[in-house]
Amino acid sequence: MDMPMDTSLSLARGTAAPASAPAGAPRAGSGIERVADDKAMLRAAADLTRDLVKPRPAIYWADLIASMVVGYGALAVAATSTSTPVVIVAGIVAMLGLYRGLSFIHEVSHMKHASVPNFWLGWNVLVGVPLLTPSFMYEGVHNLHHAKTRYGTVEDPEYLPLALMKPWTLPLFIVVSALAPIALLIRFAILSPISMLSPKLRTMIVERYSALAINPQFRRRAPEGDAKVYWDRLEIAASLWAITLIAITATGLLPLRAFVTIFAVASAFAVLNQVRTLVAHLWENDGEPMTVTAQYLDTVNVPPPALLPALWAPVGLRYHALHHLLPGLPYHALGEAHRRITAELDALSPYHKASYPGLPGLVSKIARSTMVRR
């Protein structure tokens, strides 16, 4: 899951390799080589995890409900307490709980709805609509990121060659995410209703402001059939909630201080998610199609014994590289899958090269990359 809403920032892509570059040579301006698929790794990953593909509804529901009870409960404390230390602690707990609940949008975008009955609806009721990120903003978008011929190209909504860009793009990439809650409020409370009266504005809203994407060149297609029905229902619900939120704040039913606290917490978990996004990949591809193995090596696992990734990369996101190998595995199976594959493959397998010890080293790695390539 990436930065809320498409951004119009002009972040230039890296320089493509000359057409005459020999096969197997590194691409100009890129840290990714033309890596052939490692068939032994791909086969082992598939064979060792065949019994792990079935989602366990009890885990999904228990995890989601617990996350939202903690998140909303702590948010209520933070929004009403007059003690600064209590507000800070409760705000941090609320941020982590709501962030975990919101992260289930990634699972919703992958799962067959019948495999976990009513979870799609439950997630939207508990999380998507209240946090102004209904599932249509990721469904139909995230799957493009997993398309073998789209990953890392200009057609990938969730990819920018950040490691090949100017150093200033990294802090900008993080800072702009803090504005996401305000942008979402404007999108649903103001732009969405007005767009019903203007086909031109509606087209712009659908194409540019209806996707959790980071690629400013991505333009979304309008939904059709059942997808449009679900989209419309969720958008109406989110718009009504956004308008209600503004109304109860303007009339004093919701104190301004509580409103500011709520949005501060929302900004905090938007920034946390953007930091996670920053280290979810190495971002070294310059736009050419990549093999599955190359895509895997451009993606990041942060497995145990590190503990903090369970907080900043929840709901299986700490196994992001493994997820790109096996996107159909439910989040609760990724830890076991990683253990099996790690034990099976020898030390020379590329599988082990996608694992990193923690957040600081990954941030440092991409920051150095932006500076040494200038």
Buried (B, 14 or more C-beta within 10 A) or exposed (E): BBBBBBBEEEBEBBBBBEEEEEEEEEBEBBBBEBBEBBEBBBEBBEEBBEEBEEBEBEBBBEBBEEBBEBBBBBBBBBBBBEEEEEBEBBBBBBBBBBBBBBBBBBBBBBBEEEBBEEBBEBBBEBBBBBBBBBBBBBBBBBBBBBEEEBBBBEBBBBBBBBBBBBEEBBEBBBEBBBBBBEBBBBBBBBBBBEBEEEEEBBEBBBBBBBBBBBBBBBBBEEBEEEEEEBBEBBBBBBBBBBBEBBEBBEEEEBEEEBBEBBBBBBBBBBBBBBBBBBBBBBBBBBBBBBBBBBBBBBBBBBBEEBEEBBBBBBBBBBBBBBBBBBEBBBBBBBBBBBEBBBEBBEEEBBBBEBBBEBBEEBBEBBBEBBEEBE
